Structures are given as structure tokens and as C-alpha cells.
């Protein structure tokens, strides 16, 4: 980029002599007239020469010599576009290795200013050197460039990230080494030697690129050396003066009326020596120290206990919450660092010599005192009491089968539901609460419904919990959101008031719209499953059921597959169930109905259809044949969701 500025021509007076006033006046007038003639001629030459580029001038490889401004702009249009599209190579040099990269000129805000370049090449040649340049001929000229510095810094960011190499900070860590031949473990401080890093100085790199572009060779920029906070001498000194004394003996941690003694192998992994405010200092991981303390004494902290509901003889009551006590990790770390870096106690004047044999070992003096902080429970007593869980609002019981695997599945799922607390407006999802029924979670294979057939599947029987829960929701008068009956009727459940469940596609969801909290219990007693709900009773609920209609007759299916399971038949039908809710204390009743369509449960016989079995051949008269036409197999049953 050329900086051009106008300079006024200057002319020194030559042969200046002393003259009288009139002589001096004539001389000045004569000299002035001569200077004017010369200046006029120079100006005319400068203007004429400046109207076009000096002969032999090239820009971006294009010959623009002798061209006027318009011609230069046309000649440079394509070369300027080409150079703007060509990536700029940048090489960042450093003692730890060079890094090469490229930037996109357009994205980095680099552009050739063609009009400005044409003006610079064709402007008036006021400077004699420029005039001579026009007369003698030019050479390769750099174009005038336009640089967006903010965009250039952004364009250099990927290269800066590639160049960035943080320094290796000098430090000391502690390695626990097992003792040989039964000896106790030992702790060894291990130093880390510091090493410099590197970074790209964005402003310096932007200056270099802006000054060199466009260029055929890579733009070279020196990386900035990033020095570590500690040098090798600092680390060596810290190893002997800080690290080794820190693990030279046991550590006592006291707080909350308890104390534990930690041997160096127990607490050393939580320590390190590194730069602190520019100097080597001992630092500690409070969470790791807390874990070490609790490993030595699990009762050092007290976990908070939430307020909870306890049900006795169907009457709920609130068990008060218990506040916990916790070791603050940051405070523990600070106390331990202070204890391990305190100067050793001085021997009092007049005390026995240090070489004298003591009567008994002195108690540890490396002691960290920490104040435990109270930890409030997540659910306080007043909050739980304010939810209004004061009575049973519904309960429902179903009978179990004799299948032990099925019962165990129900027991596992019921344990997940038992103790659920729903605040006002909160929704319940059985799938979210129970989770996927897998063998890893203890579930067994038992009967489930799939495509109208009883088959084996993990978690079989959990639909009985879903059905029992649905009925408890029904009689509590809560807002039912989602449920789906089984594909065919199962006689141990009430018609139209049952709900299957499937992890992949079918859920049982409801919302607590009671205005109070709802507490759910679920469990097995004997051969029965019971789900009960507690809160504040708002509704007296009764169920109405229509007669069966649209009766569907089952078919008989013969199954010759190796995994066939026989199945009895049951008719299919439609039925409507209505929930009638009357406000406690009186008021207008509310009615809500559900219509259920049950498919016919087909009879399944394991074996071939007798009608399709070919009878044994019997002798026939010569010349005659007998053929028995096969009977077509019955169509497959309609698909139904898993249950």
C-alpha cells in the first residue's frame, strides 16, 4: 500500500546580492517571473505524467504500464478477485516447533482496493522522484489493500488455537507406594519439571498479515513464549521445603466432637504443590480429603433425613425431618494446608534435651480443626405437613396368581411405586417411576400378551400393578391422563377398569389435581397386591358399568411351532365404565366415562388341525385314485399391544 502525499515545490534564491530598493524590486520581479515559468512547466509535466501508470508497471502480475485509471481498474478486476480467493499461508515459528496454517482472505477481511490502486498509479507526480519514475519506467507495484482488523483477528483464531500450547507448570504430586514384605505403604513426592508453552499474539500476527498480503510466500510470525509460573529451581526448593514436610507424619482432622487420625498414604493423594500467587505452595482437594475422613470414620458427617409419611392402620402421619451436618470441602482443605505447613513447635526454654528419651510418644501435633455446617433436608417437616396428607382417599386390591416369577416382578415394580409423593399439580408416570423391566434389574420372564397371544417376556405381571394403581386413581377422583386396557379381557380384573403397560409404547399416567399432596403406598401381603392413596378426600366415588355388548366369538387356532403355549378361549365384547364423583359434604356430581373394546381371546391348541391331517392310505381298485383336499389354515389373530 502506497502512502502518497502532496509536497510543494521549493526553489532556493541563487546569486543573491545587496541592491538598492528599486534594484531589489526589479530583481525580485524578474526572479518571480522566471520561477513562475519553471513551476508552470513542471506542473504541466507532473499532470501529464500522472494521468497514466508508468510504463513497465505491473500489479498482481498484470501489465498496467501506460494505462489510464479506467483501463487499470479493468485490468486488475480479475487478478484482484483471484488473489482474494487464494488462501493466505501463515507460518508461526517457535522454539518448540513451527505451525503452518492458512486463512481465507475474504472471511478474514482482506481485499484489494482496485479503484484506490488505480488512483495511486495515475495521480499527479508532484514529487521529482515520482516524475522521474514515470519518465524512466516502473516495475512491480503492490496494490492498495483494504483490511478489516476485527475480521482478520477472527480469521486468525483457528490458527491461534492450533498454535496454543500451555506451559508445563512445575509441580509436586504425591505417589503412594506399597511397602515390600508387609511393610506399610510409603508416600513419595514426585516433581514435574516445568517447560515453556507458546501462544499466538493476535495483534502482531494481524499486523504481519496485513503488511505482507498479498504475497506468494508464507507470512512468518514468531509465537509468543509463555513462561511457567515456577522454574526448575522453584520446584526443587518446594520439593524439600514444602512437599516432604507435608507428608512427614500423621494428620489429625477434628470437628463436630469427633476426630480421625489419617496416615500419610490416606491423605497424600489429596495434596499437591503448585504455583499459588506466583510462588510454590501446598494445595489440597477438599472433596478428596472429605472422602478420606469418611473412609476412616463414616459417622464424622451426618446425612440429613427428609420428613416422611408413615402409615399406621391406614392413618398417615408426618415423621419430622432431621438436619444433617457436613464437612465443607473448601474449609477442610484450608485447615489441612494450614496444619501441614505450620512451622514445627519450638522446644521451650529449660525443657529436656531433644536427645533425651521421652517417657511416652508425643501426641500428633499436625491437627486440622474444621467446623461442620448444618445441612437442611430437601423436604422439611412444615412443608410436608402443609401438603394436607391426613387421610386415606382410596385403596384397591387385586389377587395374585400362583406364578412365583410373576409375583416377584410385581414386588420389584411395587417397591418403586411405594412411597411416591406427588405435590399438587404434579404428574405421575408408571414407566418413569418403575423403569425398564430387564433381567439386570431383577425381572423374570412371565406371561405377557403379544399379538393376541400369551407369551413369555421380562416383567410379565407388572400390568397387574398398573391395573391396581389405575383403580386407586379411579376411586381417588384424580385426573387420569393416559391408560390402555388389555387387548382381551382377564377375569381377575374389573371389566373396563384395568390398564396394561409396555415400556416401549404404553404408559399409565395421571395428575394430582386434588389441591393437596398425594402419598402412594404399594405392596404385597399374602397373595394380594394393594395400592392405597393418602391426601385430603375431595370426592365420594362410585363406579357404574354397562352391560356387555357387541359380543365377539373366539376361534380355535392350531399351532405346531416349538414354542407354542396353549390358551383357553374367552369372548370379546364392548363395555362402558362411568366414574361418578360427588363432592365430600355434598354438591353436584361429576361423571366421566371410558369405553373399552375387548377382542375375543382365541383358543390355542398346540398341534395340527385334525381336519387337515391326511388319513392313512387304503388299497384302492386298480386304475382309480382318491385325493383329499387340504383344509385352509385359519387366519392369524388380529394384533394387539403387549400387556
C-alpha angles and dihedrals in degrees: 000000000000123000108208125184133173117251120193114235114251127204125188119219110247128202092016109184136178111262138164121264096269094043092047091051093051090047093050092048091050094047092046092052091049092048091050091053091049094045092049091052093047092048091050090051092047092050094046093047092046096057092081140027116271113266114265093028118146129185122189087349094305119122107231098161113143093007124132123230097274093047091050091052091052093047093050098045096089098038090049091051091047095051091046089056096047115094115245113236114221125185119196112201125204139155090253094055141298124272121208124202144150136226130204108243094211094049091043094054097252117142139156112242098217098181091049090048091052092049092050092052096046104037122118112287098229093155111079089224090057091046089052089048089057093047097044097040135254139249139204111336128192113237124241107262134205114216126191100203096196092052090045092055089050092049090053093053097091089051090048090054091050091049096046112107115166116222120257102249117221111244146147123232129182125243121199110216122192115241121247123245095007096313116144119266118271133212121227123189110228119201125215113211114228122239131184122253132204139230138179116253099223096200093047092047091048090052091051095049094044091049096047103037126139095039135142095217124067115271107243122215127175115232119236113250113233111207121211117243093242127042127211094269091053091054093048091051093047091050092061102031102037113015102045095045090050093063098033094107148358124304124223118208115192132181143126092027093303134094137190132197115221122196116220094259088059099052105023095082087063092058135080139164116228142138114305114179089341095309133090111264141163115258130184137205104232095198092052091048090050090053090050092051093049091047088057095042118011090187093060088096128038119218116223118246120217121228108261143188119250119192121208120176090345092305117117123214135177118250106206122246122250123221117230133216123226138186108237104229094214093050091046091051092050093048093049093048090050091049094048096045099043113117114256117267114266120239107250118243112268094019121132116283118271087240093059116105109250119228092233137001112279115244117253112278097189093097129163116197116200131179114225116226125220116254114207118217119253090238116037128206096248093047093053093044089051092060091076099234095160108133146018110273098181144352134185133185133196129186121247127226125238092256105115095195090052092049091049090053090053091047092054093048093044090054089058092052096042113100096020113157119202119193119211111293094011120135127225124213118188093203092051092047099043099033129205115332104234135151089245088064093049101263121146133210113264139148119308132165116249125167092345094308134102108242137160120267139155112271095022110169097033087108087072088062089048091051093047090048092049091055092049088052090046094055094040088061093233124155110271111212106172136003136139126204121226117275091247132023120272111201097217090065128069113261111262093359104090137093132207123205135210127179095220102045119354126069138174110224135168138164129232100235094157095106090236136070120281123211120196128205123187129176150128124259117178108319095335136091117211131188118188133181129207131194134094113323113237102162141044102214132197131173128229123194129196123222117269115270139178091037113205122204118224123234131219117247123195114210123191096177119122093240096050116144118196116237133191122228131252131178122251124228147154122252136175123214121194126199111212113197123189120186114249107256093026139292142126114326123236124216130202125177137200124192117206127196115203120196119223112267104232123219111247120205118189105225142043124315106259090219091062097047110109111231120237111276118257127200114272131194114274113272096024131098134193125207128189113208113226118242114240115250115250116260120265116267118260115270119257132182122270115268 
